[in-house]
Amino acid sequence: MMSLLSAQLGEEYIVRDIRTDDDELNSFLFSLGCYSGEPITVVKQTRGGCVVSIKDGRYNIDRQLADAIWVES
């Protein structure tokens, strides 16, 4: 497993864990469809984080949030 910060562009991964103690952050990610077992793809790396594709949406997330999302191929 690795954090989303280490993910390769354009490759689909499966979310395995959200490593944060912040309930509000967990709720926010869940509302986006980002939870264990769901596919996620990094479509662009930015200086402040990355743009990800989750379900039918694209979202810009910061480095702290990307570091909390753990994925595997």
Contacts in CASP RR format, 6 or more apart in sequence:
PFRMAT RR
TARGET T0000
AUTHOR 0000-0000-0000
METHOD contacts of the structure
MODEL  1
MMSLLSAQLGEEYIVRDIRTDDDELNSFLFSLGCYSGEPITVVKQTRGGC
VVSIKDGRYNIDRQLADAIWVES
1 16 0 8 1.000
1 17 0 8 1.000
1 70 0 8 1.000
1 71 0 8 1.000
1 72 0 8 1.000
2 70 0 8 1.000
2 71 0 8 1.000
2 72 0 8 1.000
3 66 0 8 1.000
3 67 0 8 1.000
3 68 0 8 1.000
3 69 0 8 1.000
3 70 0 8 1.000
3 71 0 8 1.000
4 13 0 8 1.000
4 40 0 8 1.000
4 42 0 8 1.000
4 50 0 8 1.000
4 52 0 8 1.000
4 61 0 8 1.000
4 66 0 8 1.000
4 67 0 8 1.000
4 69 0 8 1.000
4 70 0 8 1.000
4 71 0 8 1.000
5 49 0 8 1.000
5 50 0 8 1.000
5 63 0 8 1.000
5 66 0 8 1.000
5 67 0 8 1.000
7 13 0 8 1.000
7 42 0 8 1.000
7 50 0 8 1.000
7 71 0 8 1.000
8 42 0 8 1.000
9 42 0 8 1.000
9 43 0 8 1.000
9 44 0 8 1.000
9 45 0 8 1.000
10 41 0 8 1.000
10 42 0 8 1.000
10 43 0 8 1.000
11 41 0 8 1.000
11 42 0 8 1.000
11 73 0 8 1.000
12 39 0 8 1.000
12 40 0 8 1.000
12 41 0 8 1.000
13 39 0 8 1.000
13 40 0 8 1.000
13 41 0 8 1.000
13 71 0 8 1.000
13 72 0 8 1.000
13 73 0 8 1.000
14 37 0 8 1.000
14 38 0 8 1.000
14 39 0 8 1.000
14 40 0 8 1.000
14 71 0 8 1.000
14 72 0 8 1.000
14 73 0 8 1.000
15 34 0 8 1.000
15 35 0 8 1.000
15 36 0 8 1.000
15 37 0 8 1.000
15 38 0 8 1.000
15 39 0 8 1.000
15 40 0 8 1.000
15 69 0 8 1.000
15 70 0 8 1.000
15 71 0 8 1.000
16 36 0 8 1.000
16 37 0 8 1.000
16 70 0 8 1.000
16 71 0 8 1.000
16 72 0 8 1.000
17 36 0 8 1.000
17 69 0 8 1.000
17 70 0 8 1.000
18 25 0 8 1.000
18 26 0 8 1.000
18 29 0 8 1.000
18 34 0 8 1.000
18 35 0 8 1.000
18 36 0 8 1.000
18 68 0 8 1.000
18 69 0 8 1.000
18 70 0 8 1.000
19 68 0 8 1.000
19 69 0 8 1.000
19 70 0 8 1.000
20 26 0 8 1.000
20 68 0 8 1.000
25 65 0 8 1.000
25 68 0 8 1.000
29 35 0 8 1.000
29 65 0 8 1.000
29 69 0 8 1.000
32 54 0 8 1.000
32 55 0 8 1.000
32 59 0 8 1.000
33 54 0 8 1.000
33 55 0 8 1.000
34 40 0 8 1.000
34 52 0 8 1.000
34 54 0 8 1.000
34 69 0 8 1.000
38 54 0 8 1.000
38 55 0 8 1.000
39 54 0 8 1.000
40 52 0 8 1.000
40 53 0 8 1.000
40 54 0 8 1.000
40 69 0 8 1.000
40 71 0 8 1.000
41 52 0 8 1.000
41 53 0 8 1.000
42 50 0 8 1.000
42 51 0 8 1.000
42 52 0 8 1.000
43 50 0 8 1.000
43 51 0 8 1.000
43 52 0 8 1.000
43 53 0 8 1.000
43 58 0 8 1.000
44 50 0 8 1.000
44 51 0 8 1.000
46 60 0 8 1.000
48 62 0 8 1.000
48 63 0 8 1.000
49 60 0 8 1.000
49 61 0 8 1.000
49 62 0 8 1.000
49 63 0 8 1.000
49 66 0 8 1.000
50 60 0 8 1.000
50 61 0 8 1.000
50 66 0 8 1.000
51 58 0 8 1.000
51 59 0 8 1.000
51 60 0 8 1.000
51 61 0 8 1.000
52 58 0 8 1.000
52 59 0 8 1.000
52 61 0 8 1.000
52 66 0 8 1.000
61 69 0 8 1.000
END
